[in-house]
Amino acid sequence: MGDRWTVLVLHELALGTLRFGELRKRIEDISPRMLSQTLRQLEEDGLVGREVFASVPPRVDYTLTGLGESFFQSIQTMLQWAVQNQEAVHAARRAYVAPKAIAAK
């Protein structure tokens, strides 16, 4: 559940119900195969619901389940933390690397 595509799919579905083609347009660089695999895994995990409509052409809608919504809220909290603390993390990394660079000289 922690890969790049999962987070992007969850983000798009948090905005509302979408079809496969709509998801592909919104998520740049994702292949149809990867999107299909990601949706299947999210459905298996209970985070995404899939509704098939008997129409021509066939129509399939994807939506977040209650579990998916609560999981995405957790991800949003982590992303907000990362944005708010980005500079502090970079400063810590620089401080960590600096003594090693001096010792290597």
C-alpha distances in whole Angstrom, upper triangle without the diagonal:
4,6,9,9,6,8,11,11,10,13,15,15,16,19,20,20,20,21,19,22,21,18,19,21,19,17,19,19,16,18,18,17,13,13,14,12,9,11,12,8,8,11,11,9,12,10,12,16,18,21,24,27,30,32,33,31,28,26,22,21,17,16,14,15,16,13,11,14,14,10,11,14,12,11,14,16,14,15,18,19,18,21,23,23,23,26,27,24,26,29,28,27,30,32,30,31,35,36,35,36,40,40,39,42
4,7,8,7,7,10,12,11,13,16,16,16,19,21,22,21,22,21,23,22,18,19,22,19,16,18,18,16,18,19,18,14,15,16,14,11,14,15,12,11,15,15,13,15,13,15,19,21,24,27,30,33,34,35,33,31,28,25,23,19,19,16,18,19,16,13,15,15,11,11,14,12,10,13,14,12,13,16,16,15,18,20,20,19,23,23,20,22,25,24,23,26,28,26,27,31,33,31,33,36,36,36,39
4,6,6,7,9,10,11,13,15,16,17,19,21,21,20,21,19,21,20,17,17,19,17,14,15,14,12,15,16,15,11,12,14,12,9,13,14,12,12,15,16,14,17,15,16,19,21,24,26,29,32,33,34,31,29,27,24,22,19,19,17,19,21,18,15,17,18,14,13,16,15,12,15,17,14,14,18,18,16,18,22,21,20,24,24,21,22,26,25,23,26,29,27,27,31,33,31,32,36,36,35,38
4,6,6,6,9,10,11,13,15,16,18,19,20,19,20,18,19,18,14,14,16,14,11,12,11,10,13,15,15,11,11,14,13,10,13,15,14,13,17,18,17,18,16,16,20,21,24,26,29,32,32,33,30,28,26,23,22,18,19,17,20,21,19,16,17,18,15,13,16,15,12,14,16,14,13,16,18,15,17,20,20,19,22,23,21,21,25,25,23,26,28,27,27,31,33,32,32,36,36,35,38
4,5,5,6,8,10,11,12,14,16,17,17,16,16,14,15,15,11,11,14,12,8,10,10,8,10,12,12,8,8,11,10,7,10,12,11,11,14,16,15,17,14,14,17,18,21,23,25,28,29,29,27,25,22,19,18,15,16,15,18,20,18,15,16,18,15,13,17,16,13,15,18,16,15,19,20,18,19,23,23,22,25,27,24,25,29,28,27,30,32,31,31,34,37,35,36,39,40,39,42
4,5,5,6,8,10,11,12,15,16,16,15,16,14,16,16,12,13,16,13,11,13,13,11,13,14,13,10,9,11,10,6,8,11,9,8,11,13,12,13,10,11,14,16,19,21,24,27,28,29,27,24,22,19,17,14,13,12,14,16,14,11,13,15,11,10,14,14,11,13,16,15,14,17,19,18,19,22,23,22,26,27,24,26,29,29,27,30,33,31,32,35,38,36,37,41,41,40,43
4,6,5,6,9,10,10,13,15,16,15,17,16,18,16,13,14,16,13,11,13,14,12,15,16,17,13,12,14,14,10,11,14,12,10,14,16,14,15,12,12,16,18,21,23,26,29,30,31,29,27,24,21,18,15,14,12,15,16,14,11,12,13,10,8,11,11,8,10,13,12,10,14,16,15,16,19,20,19,23,24,22,23,26,26,25,28,30,30,30,33,36,35,36,39,40,39,42
4,5,5,6,9,10,11,13,14,13,15,13,15,13,9,11,12,9,7,10,11,10,13,14,15,12,10,13,13,10,11,15,14,12,15,17,16,17,13,13,16,17,20,22,25,28,28,29,26,25,22,19,17,14,13,13,16,18,17,13,14,15,13,10,13,14,11,11,15,14,12,15,18,16,17,20,21,20,24,25,23,24,28,28,27,30,32,31,32,35,37,37,37,40,41,41,43
4,5,5,6,9,10,11,11,10,11,10,12,11,7,9,11,9,8,11,12,10,13,13,14,11,8,11,11,8,8,11,11,9,12,15,14,14,11,10,13,13,16,18,21,24,25,26,23,21,18,15,13,10,10,10,13,15,15,11,12,15,12,10,14,15,12,13,17,17,15,18,20,19,20,23,25,24,27,29,27,28,31,31,30,33,36,35,35,38,41,40,40,44,45,44,46
4,6,5,6,9,10,11,11,13,13,15,13,10,13,15,12,11,14,16,14,16,16,17,14,11,13,14,10,9,13,12,9,11,14,13,12,9,8,12,13,16,19,22,25,26,27,25,23,20,17,14,10,9,7,10,12,11,8,8,11,9,7,10,12,9,10,14,14,13,16,18,18,19,21,23,23,26,28,26,27,31,31,30,33,35,34,35,38,41,40,41,44,45,44,47
4,6,5,7,9,11,11,14,14,16,13,10,13,14,10,10,13,16,14,17,18,19,16,13,16,17,13,13,16,16,13,15,18,16,16,12,12,14,16,19,21,24,27,27,29,27,25,21,18,16,12,11,10,13,14,14,10,10,12,11,7,10,12,9,9,13,13,11,14,17,16,16,19,21,21,24,26,24,26,29,29,29,31,34,33,34,37,40,39,40,43,44,44,46
4,5,5,7,9,8,11,11,12,10,7,10,11,8,8,12,14,13,16,16,18,15,12,15,16,13,12,16,16,13,15,18,17,17,13,12,14,15,17,19,21,24,24,25,23,22,18,16,13,10,9,10,13,15,16,12,12,15,14,10,13,15,13,13,16,17,15,17,20,20,19,22,24,24,27,29,28,29,32,33,32,34,37,37,37,40,43,42,42,46,47,46,49
4,5,5,6,7,10,11,13,10,8,12,13,10,11,15,17,15,17,17,18,16,13,14,16,13,11,14,15,11,12,16,15,14,10,8,10,12,14,16,18,22,22,24,22,20,16,14,10,7,6,6,10,12,13,9,9,13,12,10,12,15,13,13,17,18,17,19,22,22,22,24,26,26,30,31,30,31,34,35,34,37,39,39,40,42,45,44,45,48,49,49,51
4,5,8,10,13,15,16,14,12,15,16,13,13,17,20,18,21,20,21,19,16,18,19,15,14,17,17,13,14,18,16,15,11,10,12,14,16,19,21,25,25,27,25,23,20,17,13,11,8,7,10,11,12,9,7,10,10,8,9,12,11,11,14,16,15,16,19,20,20,22,24,24,28,29,28,30,33,33,33,36,38,38,39,41,44,44,44,47,49,48,51
4,7,9,12,14,15,12,11,15,14,11,13,17,20,18,21,20,23,21,17,19,21,17,16,19,20,16,17,21,20,18,14,13,14,16,17,20,21,25,25,26,25,23,19,17,13,11,9,9,13,14,15,12,10,14,14,11,12,16,14,13,16,18,17,17,21,21,21,23,26,26,29,31,30,31,34,35,35,37,39,39,40,43,46,45,46,49,50,50,52
4,6,10,13,14,11,11,15,15,12,14,18,21,19,21,20,22,21,17,18,20,17,15,18,19,16,16,20,19,17,14,12,12,13,14,16,17,21,21,23,22,20,16,14,10,9,7,8,11,13,15,12,11,15,15,13,14,18,17,16,19,21,20,21,24,25,24,26,29,29,32,34,33,35,38,38,38,40,43,43,44,46,49,48,49,52,53,53,55
4,7,10,12,10,10,13,14,13,15,18,21,18,20,18,20,19,15,16,18,16,13,16,17,14,14,18,18,15,13,10,9,10,10,13,14,17,18,20,18,16,12,10,6,6,5,8,10,13,15,13,12,16,17,15,17,20,19,19,22,24,22,24,27,27,27,30,32,32,35,37,36,37,40,40,40,43,45,45,45,48,51,50,51,54,55,55,57
4,7,8,6,6,10,11,10,12,15,18,16,17,15,17,17,13,13,16,14,12,15,17,14,14,18,18,17,14,11,11,10,10,12,13,17,16,18,16,14,10,9,6,5,7,10,13,16,17,14,15,18,18,16,19,21,20,20,23,24,23,25,28,28,27,30,32,32,35,37,36,37,40,41,40,42,45,44,45,48,50,50,50,53,55,54,56
4,6,5,6,9,10,11,12,15,17,15,15,12,15,15,11,11,15,14,11,14,16,15,14,18,19,18,16,12,12,9,10,10,11,14,14,15,13,11,8,6,5,6,9,12,15,19,20,17,18,21,21,19,22,24,23,23,26,27,26,28,31,30,30,33,35,34,38,39,38,39,42,43,42,44,47,46,46,49,52,51,51,55,56,55,57
4,5,5,6,9,10,11,13,14,12,11,9,11,12,8,8,12,11,9,12,14,14,13,17,18,18,16,13,12,10,11,11,13,16,15,15,13,11,9,7,7,7,11,14,16,20,20,17,19,22,21,19,23,24,22,23,27,27,25,28,31,30,30,33,35,33,37,39,37,37,41,41,40,43,45,44,45,48,50,49,49,53,54,52,55
4,5,5,6,9,10,12,13,11,11,9,12,13,10,11,14,14,12,15,18,17,17,20,22,21,19,16,16,14,15,14,15,17,16,15,13,12,10,10,10,11,14,17,20,23,24,20,21,25,24,22,25,27,24,25,28,28,26,29,32,31,30,34,35,34,37,39,38,38,42,42,41,43,46,45,45,48,51,50,49,53,54,53,55
4,5,5,6,9,11,13,12,13,12,15,15,11,13,16,15,13,16,19,17,17,21,22,21,18,15,16,14,15,15,16,19,18,18,15,14,12,11,10,10,12,15,18,21,22,19,19,23,22,19,22,25,22,22,26,26,24,26,29,28,28,31,33,32,35,37,36,36,40,40,39,41,44,44,44,47,50,49,48,52,53,52,54
4,5,5,6,9,11,9,11,10,13,12,8,10,13,11,10,14,15,14,15,18,19,18,16,13,14,13,15,16,17,20,20,20,17,16,13,12,10,9,11,13,17,20,20,16,17,20,19,17,20,22,19,19,23,23,21,23,26,25,25,28,30,29,32,34,32,33,37,37,36,38,41,41,41,44,46,45,45,49,50,49,51
4,6,5,7,8,7,8,7,11,10,7,10,13,12,11,15,16,16,17,20,21,21,19,16,17,16,17,18,19,22,21,20,18,17,15,13,13,12,15,16,20,23,23,19,20,24,22,19,23,24,21,22,25,25,23,25,28,26,26,30,31,30,33,35,33,33,37,37,36,38,41,40,40,43,46,45,44,48,49,48,50
4,6,7,9,9,11,11,14,14,11,14,17,15,15,18,20,19,20,23,24,24,21,18,20,18,20,20,21,23,22,21,19,18,16,16,15,14,16,18,22,25,25,21,22,25,24,21,23,25,22,22,26,26,23,25,28,27,26,29,31,29,32,35,33,33,37,38,36,38,41,41,41,43,46,45,45,48,50,49,50
4,6,10,9,12,12,15,14,11,14,17,15,14,18,19,18,19,22,23,22,19,17,19,18,20,21,22,25,24,24,21,21,18,16,15,14,15,16,20,22,23,19,19,22,21,18,20,22,19,19,22,22,20,22,25,23,22,26,28,26,29,32,30,30,34,35,34,36,39,38,38,41,44,43,43,46,48,47,49
4,7,6,9,11,13,11,9,13,14,12,13,16,17,16,18,21,21,21,18,17,19,18,21,22,23,26,26,25,23,22,19,18,16,14,16,16,20,22,22,18,19,22,20,17,20,21,18,18,21,21,18,21,23,22,21,25,26,24,27,30,28,28,32,32,31,33,36,36,35,38,41,40,40,43,45,43,46
4,6,9,11,14,12,11,14,16,14,16,19,20,19,21,24,24,25,22,20,22,22,24,24,26,29,28,27,24,24,22,20,19,18,19,20,24,26,26,22,22,25,23,20,23,24,20,20,24,23,20,22,25,23,22,26,27,25,28,30,28,28,31,32,31,32,36,35,35,37,40,39,39,42,44,42,44
4,6,10,11,10,10,14,15,14,16,18,19,19,21,23,24,25,22,21,23,23,25,25,27,30,29,28,25,25,23,21,21,19,21,22,25,28,27,23,24,27,24,22,25,25,22,22,25,24,21,24,26,24,24,27,28,26,28,31,28,28,32,32,30,32,35,35,34,37,40,38,37,41,42,41,43
4,7,8,6,6,10,11,10,12,15,15,16,18,20,20,22,19,18,20,19,22,22,25,27,26,26,23,22,20,18,18,16,18,19,22,25,24,20,22,24,22,20,23,23,20,21,25,23,21,24,26,24,24,28,29,27,30,32,29,29,33,33,31,33,37,36,35,38,41,39,39,43,44,42,44
4,5,5,6,9,10,11,12,14,15,16,18,20,21,22,21,19,21,19,22,21,24,26,25,24,21,20,19,18,18,17,20,21,24,27,26,22,24,27,24,22,26,26,23,25,28,26,25,28,30,28,28,32,32,30,33,35,33,32,36,36,34,36,40,38,38,41,43,41,41,45,46,44,46
4,6,5,6,9,10,10,12,14,15,16,18,20,21,20,17,18,16,18,18,20,22,22,21,18,17,16,15,16,15,18,19,22,26,25,22,24,26,24,23,26,27,24,25,29,28,26,29,31,30,30,34,35,33,36,38,35,35,39,39,37,40,43,41,41,44,47,45,45,48,49,47,50
4,5,5,6,9,10,11,12,14,15,16,18,20,19,17,18,17,19,19,22,23,23,23,20,18,18,16,17,16,19,20,22,26,24,21,24,26,24,23,27,27,24,26,29,28,27,30,32,30,31,34,35,33,36,38,35,35,39,39,37,39,42,41,40,44,46,44,44,48,48,46,49
4,5,5,6,8,10,11,12,14,15,16,18,17,16,18,17,20,20,23,25,25,25,22,20,19,17,17,15,18,18,21,24,22,19,22,24,21,20,23,24,21,23,26,24,23,27,28,26,27,31,31,29,33,34,31,32,36,35,33,36,39,37,37,40,42,40,41,44,45,43,46
4,5,5,6,8,10,10,12,14,15,16,15,13,15,14,16,17,20,22,22,22,20,18,16,14,14,12,14,15,18,21,20,17,19,21,19,18,21,22,19,21,24,23,22,25,27,26,26,30,31,29,33,34,32,32,36,36,34,37,40,38,38,41,44,42,43,46,47,45,48
4,5,5,6,9,10,10,12,14,15,14,12,13,12,14,15,18,20,20,20,18,16,15,12,13,11,14,15,18,21,20,17,20,22,20,19,23,24,21,23,27,26,25,28,30,29,30,33,34,33,36,37,35,36,39,39,37,40,43,41,41,44,47,45,45,49,50,48,51
4,6,5,6,9,10,10,12,14,14,12,14,13,17,17,20,23,24,24,22,19,18,15,16,13,16,16,18,21,19,17,20,22,19,19,22,23,20,23,26,24,24,27,29,27,29,32,33,31,35,36,33,34,38,37,35,38,41,39,39,42,44,43,43,47,47,46,49
4,5,5,6,9,10,11,12,11,10,13,13,16,17,21,23,24,25,23,20,18,15,15,12,13,13,15,18,16,13,16,18,15,15,19,19,17,19,22,21,20,24,25,24,25,29,29,28,32,33,30,31,35,34,33,36,38,36,37,40,42,41,41,45,45,44,47
4,5,5,6,9,10,10,9,7,9,9,12,14,17,20,21,22,20,17,15,12,11,8,10,11,13,16,15,12,15,17,15,15,18,19,17,19,22,22,22,25,27,26,27,30,31,30,34,35,32,34,37,37,35,38,41,39,40,43,45,44,45,48,49,48,50
4,6,5,6,9,10,10,9,10,9,13,14,17,20,21,22,21,17,16,13,13,11,12,13,14,17,15,13,17,19,17,17,21,21,20,22,25,24,24,27,29,28,30,33,34,33,37,37,35,36,40,39,37,41,43,41,41,45,47,45,46,50,50,49,52
4,5,5,6,9,9,9,11,12,15,17,21,23,25,26,24,21,20,16,16,13,14,13,14,16,14,12,16,17,14,15,19,19,17,20,23,22,22,25,27,26,28,31,31,30,34,35,32,34,37,36,35,38,40,38,39,42,44,42,43,47,47,46,49
4,5,5,6,5,5,8,10,14,16,20,23,24,26,24,21,19,15,14,10,10,9,10,13,11,8,12,13,11,12,15,16,15,17,20,19,20,23,24,24,26,28,29,29,33,33,31,32,36,35,34,37,39,38,38,42,44,42,44,47,47,47,50
4,5,5,6,5,6,7,11,13,17,20,22,24,22,19,17,13,12,9,10,9,9,12,11,9,13,15,13,14,18,18,18,20,23,23,23,26,27,27,29,32,32,32,36,37,34,36,39,39,38,41,43,41,42,46,47,46,47,51,51,50,53
4,5,8,8,9,10,14,16,20,22,24,26,25,21,20,16,16,13,13,12,12,14,12,11,15,16,14,16,19,19,19,22,24,24,24,27,29,28,31,33,34,33,37,37,35,37,40,39,38,41,43,41,42,46,47,46,47,51,51,50,53
4,6,8,10,12,16,18,22,25,27,29,28,24,22,18,17,14,13,11,10,12,9,9,13,13,11,13,16,16,16,19,21,20,22,24,25,25,28,30,30,31,34,34,32,34,37,36,35,39,40,38,40,43,45,43,45,48,48,48,51
4,6,7,10,13,16,20,23,25,28,26,23,20,17,15,12,11,9,7,9,7,7,11,11,11,13,15,16,16,19,21,21,22,25,26,26,28,30,31,32,35,36,33,36,39,38,37,41,42,41,42,45,47,46,47,51,51,50,54
4,7,10,13,17,20,23,25,27,26,23,20,16,14,10,9,6,5,7,5,4,8,9,8,9,12,13,13,15,17,18,19,21,23,23,25,27,28,29,32,33,31,33,36,35,35,38,40,38,40,43,45,44,45,48,49,49,51
4,7,10,13,16,20,21,24,22,19,16,12,10,7,6,5,5,9,8,6,9,12,11,11,14,16,15,17,20,20,20,23,25,25,26,29,30,30,34,35,33,35,38,37,37,40,42,41,42,45,47,46,47,50,51,51,53
4,7,10,13,17,19,21,20,17,14,10,8,6,5,6,6,10,10,9,11,14,14,14,17,19,19,20,23,24,24,26,28,29,30,32,34,34,38,38,36,38,42,41,41,44,46,44,46,49,51,50,51,54,55,54,57
4,7,10,13,15,17,16,13,10,7,6,5,7,9,10,13,14,12,15,18,17,17,20,22,22,23,26,27,26,29,31,31,32,35,36,36,40,41,39,40,44,43,43,46,48,47,47,51,53,52,53,56,57,56,59
4,7,10,12,15,14,11,8,6,5,7,8,11,12,15,16,15,17,20,20,20,23,25,25,26,29,30,29,31,34,34,35,37,39,39,43,44,42,44,47,47,46,49,51,50,51,54,56,55,56,60,60,59,62
4,7,9,12,11,7,6,4,7,9,12,15,15,19,20,19,21,24,24,23,26,28,28,29,32,33,32,35,37,37,38,40,42,42,45,47,45,46,50,49,49,51,54,53,53,57,59,57,58,62,62,61,64
4,6,9,9,6,5,6,8,11,14,17,18,21,23,22,23,26,27,26,29,31,31,31,34,36,35,37,40,40,40,43,45,44,48,49,48,49,52,52,51,54,57,56,56,59,62,61,61,65,65,64,67
4,7,8,6,7,9,12,15,18,21,22,25,26,25,27,30,30,30,33,35,34,35,38,39,38,40,43,43,44,46,48,48,51,53,51,52,56,56,55,57,60,59,59,63,65,64,64,68,68,67,70
4,6,5,6,10,12,16,19,22,23,27,28,27,28,32,32,31,34,36,35,36,39,40,39,41,44,44,44,47,49,48,51,53,51,52,56,56,55,58,60,59,60,63,65,64,64,68,69,68,70
3,5,8,11,14,18,21,25,26,30,31,29,30,34,34,33,36,38,37,37,41,41,40,42,45,45,45,48,50,49,52,54,52,53,57,57,56,58,61,60,60,63,66,64,64,68,69,68,70
4,6,10,13,16,20,23,25,29,30,28,29,33,32,31,34,36,35,35,39,39,38,40,43,42,42,46,47,46,50,52,50,50,54,54,53,55,58,57,57,60,63,62,62,65,66,65,67
4,7,10,13,17,20,22,25,27,25,26,30,29,28,31,34,32,33,36,37,36,38,41,40,41,44,46,45,48,50,48,49,52,52,51,54,56,55,56,59,61,60,60,64,65,63,66
4,7,10,13,17,19,22,24,22,23,26,26,25,28,30,29,30,33,34,33,35,38,37,37,40,42,42,45,47,45,46,50,50,49,51,54,53,53,56,59,58,58,62,62,61,64
4,7,10,14,15,19,20,18,20,23,23,22,25,27,26,27,30,31,30,32,35,34,35,38,39,39,42,44,42,43,47,47,46,48,51,50,50,54,56,55,55,59,60,58,61
4,7,10,12,16,17,15,16,20,20,19,21,24,23,23,27,28,27,29,32,32,32,35,37,36,40,41,39,41,44,44,43,46,49,48,48,52,54,53,54,57,58,57,60
4,7,9,13,14,12,13,16,16,15,18,20,19,20,23,24,23,26,28,28,29,31,33,33,37,38,36,38,41,41,40,43,45,44,45,48,51,50,50,54,55,54,56
4,6,10,11,9,10,13,13,12,15,17,17,17,21,22,21,23,26,26,27,29,31,31,35,36,34,36,39,39,39,42,44,43,44,47,50,49,50,53,54,53,56
4,7,8,5,6,9,10,9,12,14,14,15,17,19,19,21,23,24,24,27,29,29,33,33,32,34,37,37,36,39,41,41,42,45,47,46,47,51,51,51,54
4,5,5,6,9,10,10,12,14,15,16,19,20,21,22,24,25,27,28,30,31,35,35,33,36,39,38,38,41,43,42,43,47,48,48,49,52,53,53,56
4,5,5,6,9,10,11,13,14,15,17,19,20,21,23,25,26,27,29,30,34,34,33,35,38,37,38,41,42,41,43,46,48,48,49,52,53,53,56
4,5,5,6,9,10,11,13,14,16,17,19,20,22,23,25,26,27,29,32,32,31,33,36,35,35,39,40,39,40,44,45,45,46,49,50,50,53
4,5,5,6,9,10,10,12,14,15,16,18,20,21,22,24,26,26,30,30,29,31,34,33,33,37,38,37,39,42,44,43,44,47,48,48,51
4,5,5,6,9,10,10,13,14,15,16,19,20,21,22,24,25,29,29,28,31,33,33,33,36,38,37,39,42,44,43,45,48,48,49,51
4,5,5,7,9,10,11,13,15,16,17,19,20,21,23,24,28,28,27,29,32,31,32,35,36,35,37,40,42,42,43,46,47,47,50
4,5,5,6,9,10,11,13,15,16,17,19,20,21,22,26,26,24,27,30,29,29,32,34,33,35,38,39,39,40,43,44,44,47
4,5,5,6,9,10,10,12,14,15,16,18,20,20,24,25,23,26,28,28,28,31,33,32,34,37,39,38,40,43,43,43,46
4,5,5,6,9,10,11,12,14,15,17,18,20,23,23,23,25,28,27,28,31,32,32,34,36,38,38,40,43,44,44,46
4,5,5,6,9,10,11,13,15,16,17,18,22,21,20,23,25,25,25,29,30,29,31,34,36,36,37,40,41,41,44
4,5,5,6,9,10,11,12,14,15,16,20,20,18,21,24,23,23,26,28,27,29,32,34,34,35,38,39,39,41
4,5,5,6,9,10,11,12,14,15,19,19,18,21,23,23,24,27,28,28,30,32,34,35,36,38,40,40,42
4,5,5,6,9,10,11,12,14,17,17,17,19,22,21,22,25,26,26,28,31,33,33,34,37,38,39,41
4,5,5,6,9,10,10,12,15,15,14,17,19,18,19,22,23,23,25,28,30,30,31,34,35,35,38
4,5,5,6,9,10,10,14,15,14,16,18,18,19,22,23,23,25,27,30,30,31,33,35,35,37
4,5,5,6,9,10,13,14,14,16,18,19,20,22,23,24,26,28,30,31,32,34,36,36,38
4,5,5,6,8,11,11,11,14,16,16,17,19,21,21,23,25,27,28,29,31,33,34,36
4,6,5,6,9,10,9,11,13,14,14,17,18,19,20,23,25,25,26,29,30,31,33
4,6,5,8,10,10,11,14,15,16,18,20,20,22,24,26,27,27,30,32,32,34
4,6,8,9,10,12,13,14,16,18,19,20,22,24,26,27,28,30,32,33,34
4,6,5,6,9,10,11,12,14,15,17,19,20,23,24,24,26,28,29,31
4,6,5,6,9,10,11,12,14,15,17,18,21,22,22,25,27,27,29
4,5,5,6,9,10,10,12,14,15,16,19,21,21,23,25,26,27
4,5,5,6,9,10,10,12,14,15,18,19,20,22,24,25,26
4,5,5,6,9,10,10,12,14,17,17,18,21,22,23,25
4,5,5,6,9,10,11,12,15,16,16,18,21,21,23
4,5,5,6,9,10,11,13,15,15,17,19,20,22
4,5,5,6,9,10,12,13,15,16,18,19,21
4,5,5,6,9,11,11,12,15,16,17,19
4,5,5,6,9,10,10,12,14,15,17
4,6,5,7,9,10,11,13,15,17
4,6,7,7,9,11,12,13,16
4,6,5,6,9,10,11,13
4,5,5,6,9,10,11
4,5,5,6,9,10
4,5,5,6,9
4,5,5,7
4,5,5
4,5
4
